[in-house]
């Protein structure tokens, strides 16, 4: 009998210890989850700039966030400097306005402690024309409008090259391409630089224009009628950015919301947003 008690005791003691550890671990996990929930404000302030992304997030991400017991509050900025400064100072909780390459430059040059957590569908540069329906129809000597700011000018030239409209000098840095780097111009196209916002309004006076997507969206141009579009690479797809210290709280929450199937479903069923370049993670 004593032997049985000894054996039973030797079995129960470790079992009780394991159960105690398990309960403790569950308690710690719950505490961790509660701490994370408390670290995510009920109303999450997201910085945006004028353009389509606020509407996309408002229509299709906000319902997902609300389903998870929180809400999105949009704070609009008029330039590309303030959203990162406001995020770094804690005036907002996240922002969605910049691509990864831009954020990398901000972090490197300004030392801001910001990180991206996920990227979202993004508009590239589109080629539009009121006169032609394809590049094959474009006549010799046609006038082509492109953005005058260096970043979008270089992008527009790369898009024109990728669409076989021109050739660029392969020995030059394509990220800094300029009109001087055009090597092949078989149709003798006459490029004219202008403010990006003016490009959609100039389609009645020029033959073709390479228009950044946000300006095309603002002008209500029909993306389905574009002659061609940029193949938007991952580094230039817009990202959700947060403070480094909040990657595992607000950042994790927003990433899970963006990855929610309901967000992708809404975007894919939208006539306009379905034309955006999708991230590599997007459901096939």
C-alpha positions, 0 to 999 in steps of 0.5 A: 500500500505504501509503495502504491502511495509513493508511486502515485505521489511521484506521478502526481507531483510532476503532473501538478507542476506541469499543470501549474506551469501551463496555467501560469503560461496561459495567464502570461499569454492572456496578460500579454494579449491584454497589454497589447490590446491596451497599447492599441488605442481605440481610435487609431490616428492614421496620417494620409495625404490627398489622393486615393489611399484615404478613400481606399482605407476608409471604404475597405480597411476601416470596417475590418478595424471596426470589426476588431473593436477599434476605429480609424481616424484620418489626419490629412497632411498637405505635403510629404514631410509632415506625416513622418515628423508627426508619426515620429513625435507621436501625434499620429499612430501610423501613416500611409503615404510613402513607399519603402524606398522613400521611407528608407531615405527618411530613416537614413537621412533624418534618423527617424525611428520608423518602420513599415509593417506591411504594404498596400495596393498602389497606383503607379504611373499610367500613360493616357491619351485623348488622341490615341488608343495604343502606342502603335497609333502614336505618330512621329513627332508626337508631344509627350508630357511627363512630370517635372519633379526628378523622382517622377520624371525618372519613373516616367522615363523608365515606364516609357522604356519598359513599354518600348516607347524609348530606350535609355542609356544603360550606363546611367543610373535609371533611378536618376534618369533625365531627358538627356539619358534618352538613347533611342527615340524611334518616333522622335517624340517631343517630351515636355516637362510640367507639373504633375497636376497639370498633366491630366488637364493638358491631354487636350493640347498634347498627344500623350502624357505619363501621369502619376496615379494619384493625379490621374485618380484626382482627375477621374481618368479611366484607368481601364483606358490607359495605353500602358501602366507602370510595373510597380515593384515592391520597393515603390508600393505604399507601406503602413509605417509606425514608430519602431517601438510600436511595431509589435502593438499598433503595427501588428494590429494594422498588419493583421487588419490589412491582411484580413481577407475582407480588405482584399475582397473589398479592393478586388471588387472595386472598379477603381481600386482593383486597377492598383498594383497589388503587393506580392502577399495579395491573395491570388 
